[in-house]
Amino acid sequence: MPETTQNNTKFTADMSVRQILDMHPEAGLVLTGYHLGGCSHCGVNQFETLQQVCNAYGIPIDAILSSLNDLLEN
Protein backbone atom coordinates (compact mmCIF):
# COMPACT_ATOMS: atom_id res chain seq x y z
CA MET A 1 0.00 0.00 0.00
CA PRO A 2 1.14 3.58 -0.50
CA GLU A 3 3.06 5.05 2.38
CA THR A 4 1.57 8.23 3.77
CA THR A 5 3.50 10.72 5.84
CA GLN A 6 2.29 14.22 6.65
CA ASN A 7 -0.49 13.96 4.04
CA ASN A 8 1.99 13.02 1.31
CA THR A 9 1.45 9.69 -0.41
CA LYS A 10 4.66 7.98 -1.54
CA PHE A 11 5.45 5.09 -3.83
CA THR A 12 6.87 2.11 -1.94
CA ALA A 13 8.70 -1.09 -2.89
CA ASP A 14 5.80 -3.28 -1.73
CA MET A 15 3.25 -1.69 -4.07
CA SER A 16 2.09 -3.70 -7.07
CA VAL A 17 2.88 -2.43 -10.53
CA ARG A 18 -0.89 -1.95 -11.03
CA GLN A 19 -1.09 0.26 -7.91
CA ILE A 20 1.83 2.31 -9.18
CA LEU A 21 0.27 2.79 -12.60
CA ASP A 22 -3.05 3.76 -11.02
CA MET A 23 -1.43 6.22 -8.62
CA HIS A 24 0.03 8.64 -11.16
CA PRO A 25 -0.61 9.12 -14.90
CA GLU A 26 3.12 9.39 -15.68
CA ALA A 27 4.27 6.40 -13.62
CA GLY A 28 4.29 4.23 -16.74
CA LEU A 29 6.77 6.59 -18.34
CA VAL A 30 9.10 6.17 -15.37
CA LEU A 31 8.86 2.38 -15.61
CA THR A 32 9.60 2.40 -19.34
CA GLY A 33 12.52 4.74 -18.62
CA TYR A 34 13.99 1.83 -16.66
CA HIS A 35 13.10 -0.54 -19.54
CA LEU A 36 10.21 -2.13 -17.66
CA GLY A 37 7.15 -3.05 -19.64
CA GLY A 38 8.08 -1.07 -22.71
CA CYS A 39 8.46 -4.02 -25.07
CA SER A 40 7.16 -7.54 -25.50
CA HIS A 41 10.20 -9.35 -24.08
CA CYS A 42 10.36 -7.27 -20.90
CA GLY A 43 6.70 -7.12 -19.96
CA VAL A 44 6.05 -6.93 -16.25
CA ASN A 45 3.31 -8.65 -14.32
CA GLN A 46 1.07 -5.94 -12.91
CA PHE A 47 0.40 -8.03 -9.80
CA GLU A 48 4.09 -8.24 -8.85
CA THR A 49 5.49 -5.74 -6.40
CA LEU A 50 7.97 -3.14 -7.50
CA GLN A 51 10.60 -4.90 -5.36
CA GLN A 52 9.97 -8.20 -7.19
CA VAL A 53 10.26 -6.54 -10.58
CA CYS A 54 13.45 -4.71 -9.61
CA ASN A 55 14.98 -7.93 -8.28
CA ALA A 56 14.10 -9.78 -11.49
CA TYR A 57 15.59 -7.12 -13.77
CA GLY A 58 18.50 -5.99 -11.60
CA ILE A 59 17.26 -2.44 -11.13
CA PRO A 60 18.23 -0.60 -7.93
CA ILE A 61 14.99 -0.09 -6.00
CA ASP A 62 16.15 3.21 -4.53
CA ALA A 63 16.71 4.72 -7.98
CA ILE A 64 13.29 3.84 -9.36
CA LEU A 65 11.52 4.85 -6.13
CA SER A 66 13.27 8.20 -6.25
CA SER A 67 12.16 8.73 -9.85
CA LEU A 68 8.59 7.72 -9.07
CA ASN A 69 8.37 9.87 -5.96
CA ASP A 70 9.73 12.83 -7.92
CA LEU A 71 6.47 12.68 -9.87
CA LEU A 72 4.59 13.43 -6.66
CA GLU A 73 6.78 16.41 -5.85
CA ASN A 74 5.88 18.24 -9.06
N, C-alpha and C positions, 0 to 999 in steps of 0.2 A: 504494500500500500504506500501511497505517497507520504513522505515525511513532512510534517507541518511544524514549523517553529515560528513564533511571533507572527502568525497569520500569513506566512509565506510557505507555499507548497513547494516541495523539492522533489526532483527525480531521485530514486534510490535504486541500488543494485538488485533489490529483491522484487522490483516491479516487473510485470510481464511486458513483453514487447507491445502487446495490444494496449495495455494501460498507458504506456509511454506515447504511443501513436494517438490515443484518444485525448491525452492531456494537453498537447500543444500542436497546432496545425503544421509547424515546421520541424517537428521531431523526426519525421521521416527523412528530411533532408540531412539532418545530423547523422542519422544511421547510415544513409547512403554515402555520406562523406567519409565514413569509416569502412566503406565497402561491405555494408551489411544490408542484404535484401535488395540490392540494386540490380542484380542479374539472376538468371535462372540457376546457375551453379552455386550461388551463395545465398539462397533464400533462407530466411530465418523463420522458425516456428513462432508464431505470435503468442503462444502459450508458455514459452520458455521465459525465464527471467533474464534480465539484462546481464546478470552475473554469469549465467549458464552460456549465453551467447558469446560473451567476451572470453570466457574460458575456452570455448570451442574454437574460436577464431584467433586467439592470441592477442586480443586487444586489451590494453591496460584500462581497467574499469575506472580509475580516477580520471583519465583523460576524457573518456566519453561522457562521464557524469558531469564533468566540468563544462563540456560543450553543451550538453542538454540543459543544465541549470543556467547557463548564460542566456538561454532563450527566455527564461522567466525573469531575468533582470531587466530586459529591454521592453 
